[in-house]
C-alpha cells in the first residue's frame, strides 16, 4: 500500500458539528462501492504520532504532517511562543529514521501565524502548504528538505485552508477549502491555477494507478428550516474534468484515502470503507 499519513491538520480546521438530523446510510458513487462496517479492521499510521516517535520535537513544537523525500523523512509543523501572538513554521529532517535530526525554521516572507498543514514529495522535490485567513504560502525544497524557499499562492477567498498536497500530472495539487466551498489549486510555485469544486471542503486524497487525483471531504446538509444539520460525505475524481460523488450521510467521518498495490483506491472512515476497482 502506498503510504498515506492520514488527514492533515484537521485540528487546525473548524468542523461543522451535526445537529439533530439523523444520519443516513453509506452510499456508492463514482465506482466506489460502500462496505459498511469494514473499516475497523484496517490500521492507519498517525502522522503526529510518527513525528513524535521519529523526531521528538521540543517544547512548544507541534508536528502536523509527514513525507519521505529521497533518502530523508521530513516532518513539518510549527512552534508556538508562550505569551506572544505568533507561530513559526518548522521542518524536521532525518536521513537515518530519526537517529539524527535537523530542525529547520522555514523561511517567512512576511510576519504571521504561519503553520504548515500539508506536505508531499516527488523524489527530492518537496512542497509544503499553509494558509492564514486570505493568505496562502508554499515552502519548496529541491534537495529533500536540506534547503527551502517560500512563496505566496494568490487565491481569492476568505478563511482559506489546505488539508492536502499531491503530486499529479507533473504538477503540484493543493486541496482544501474556503468560506465559499471546496477548492483545488494546481501548478508550480509562481504559477498557480484555482478551480472551485462547489459546496463542501476537501479533507484528504490520493493519486490513483493512472496518476489522477482522488479527493474526499464533506459538506453540511441542513433541514428546511435551517435549524439542524448533518455532515455528508463527498468524493471528487479527476477524470477528464472533475466529477463529484455523494457517499451518503453516515454518522462516521472519512479519515483517509490510499491507493493499494493492486491499483484499487480505498476511502476509509471511522467505521465504513469504500473501494474502487483498479
N, C-alpha and C positions, 0 to 999 in steps of 0.2 A: 504494500500500500504506500502510495506517495505520502510523505509526512505532511500533516496539517496540524498547525499549532492551535486550533480552536478559533473561536470568535474573538477578535482582537478588540481590546479596550472597551468592552461593553460597560464596564464600571464607570466609564467617563461619559456615557450617553444616558440622558434621561429617558426612561422607558415608559410606555403607556401602561397604566395599571388597569386591567379589565374590571368592569363594573358588574352589573347584575345579569347581563345577558348570559345565558347558559352556553357552554362550549358545544361545538358540533363535531362530527366525526372527521377523521383524516381523509383526504381525497387524493386521487391520482390526477396528474396533469403533465403535459408535455413529455410523455414517455416514462415518467416516474410512477412506479406502482407503489401505492401505500401499503405498508406492512405494520399494522398497529401492534404495539407492544413488543416489537422485536429489537428495539434499540438498547435495551438494558444489558444485553449480553456483550456489547461492544465497549471496550475501554477507549479513552482518549487521553493523549498527553496534554497536560495543562501547561501553557507557556509560562505562566507566572511561577508555578512550582519548579519548572525546569530552569528558569533564570535563577531562582533562589539556590537550587542544587548546584548548578554549574559555576555561577559567578559570585554567590554570597554577597550581594550588594550591601554597602554600608548603611549606616543610619540615615534616615530621611530620603532614601532612594527607593523607587518603585519600578519594577520591571513590568512591561506590558506585552511584548511581542518578541518572537524568536525566529531565526532563519539560519540556514547554512549557506555559506558562500565560499567557493573554492575549498580550501582545507580548513576554513575557520567556521566556528559557530559564533553568531552575533546576537546579542540581546539588546533591546532598546527600551528606554523608559525615561524617567525624569527624577530630578532631585528637588525637594522642597526645602525652603529656608524658613525655620521657625521665626515667627514674628515679622516676616517680610511677605509682601504680596507678589511673589514671583516663583516661577518654576524654571528649571534648567534642563534642556534635553541631554540625555546621556546615552552612550553606547558602550557595551562591554564586548570585548573581542578576545577569543581564545583559539589557539591553534592546536591545543592538546587536551580538549574535552574538560577544560576548567582547571587544570593543574596550575597554569599560569594565566592570569587575566590582565588585560589592559583596559582601564576605564578611560573613555574619551568623552570630553564635553563637546557636543555637537555645535557647530558654528551657528551664530544668530545674526541675521542682517537687520533686525530691529528688536527693541525690547518687547517682552511679552511673556505670557504664561505658556511657553512652548512645550508641549508634551507629545512626543511621538505616540502614534496609535496603531500603526500597521507597518509591516516590513515584508519585502520579497527579495529574492536573489535569483540571478541568472549567471552561472559561472562565478566570476569575480565581481560582477556588477551587482550593486545593492541599491534599493530605493526604499526610503522610509517616508511616511506621510504623517502630518499632523495639522490640526486646524484650531483656530481660536476665533469664535464669532464669525465674521465675514472674511477672515484671512486664512489662507492655506499655505503651508510650506512643505517642500520636499527636501530631504537630505539625500545626496547621491554619493556613492563610492564606486570607483572602478578598480580598486585593489583589495577587495574582500574585507573592507572595513578599516584599513590602515589610515586612510585619509578621507575627508568628507568635504562636500560643498553644500551650500544651502541656496534655494531659490524659491520665489513665490510661484503659486499657481493661481492665475486670475480666473476666478469663478464668481459669477454674480449670484448673490443669495445671502441670506442671513442664517444664523445658527448652523453653519456648515460643520460637518464632521465626517471622518472617514474610518471605516472599520476594516478595510481590505485593500491590499495591494497584490496584483498578479502580474506576471509577465506573459503576454499572449500576442501572437501575430507580429512579433518583432517590436512590440511597444509595451510600455507600462500601462496598467489599468488601475485607477483608483476608484473605489466604490464606497458609497455611504449614503448621505442624505443631507437635506437642508430643511428649513421651515416649509418649503414648497413641495417636498417629497423626495423620492429616491433619485439618485443621480450617479452617473459614471463619467469619469474624466480619463481620456486616453492620450498617449503621446510620449514625449520626452521632456526633460527639464528645458523650459524656454519655449516649448511648442506644444500646447495642450488644446484638446477639443472636448467640449462638455455635451453630454446627452442626458436629458431628463427621462426617467423611466416611470413617471407617474406617481400615484399615491403609494405611500409606504416608505420604508427605509431598508437599506441593504446591510446585512449583519455579517456576511461571510461569503466565501466562494471557493471555487477550484477551477482548474483547467482540465477539460476532458481529453480523451485519447486523440481527438482530431486537433487539439490545440485551441479549442474555443472555450471562452469563459462560461461558467455556470454559477449564478449568484443566487443567494437565498436571503430572505428577510421577512418582514411582517408589515401589516397595515392595521389600522384601527377601524373597526366596524361599529357604528352607533345604532341605537334604536331610533324609531321615527321621531321621538320627542327629544332626542339627543341628551337623554338623562343618564344613560348607562351604555357601556361598550364592552367589546371583547377584542382580543388580538387574533388576527387571522394570518395564515402563513402564505408566503408568495415565493415563487421561483422565477428567475429570468434566465433565458438561454439565448446566446448569440448564435444564430443560425441563419445567415443571410439577412440580418437585421434582428433587433431584439424582440423576443417573444416572451410573453408573461403568462404564468400559470398560477391558478389558485389551488392551494393544498388543503383547504378547509380551515376550520377554527377550533382545533383541539385544545384541551386545557394546557398541554405542554408546549414548550417552545422548541424551535430549531436551534441547534448549538454548533453544528459543524458540517462541512462538506469535504469529501475526499474522492479522488479517482483511484479505483482499485487497480491492482496489477493486471487484471484481465480486461481492463478498459471500462468496466461498469462505473457509474457515478453514484455515490451514496450521499444522501442527506440524512443526518442523524439528529433526532430530537431527544428530549429527556426520556421519552417513552417509546415513540414511534420511529419508524425507519421508512425511507423512500429509496428505491433502487431504479436506475435507468440502465437498460442493457447497453453494451458497447456497440 
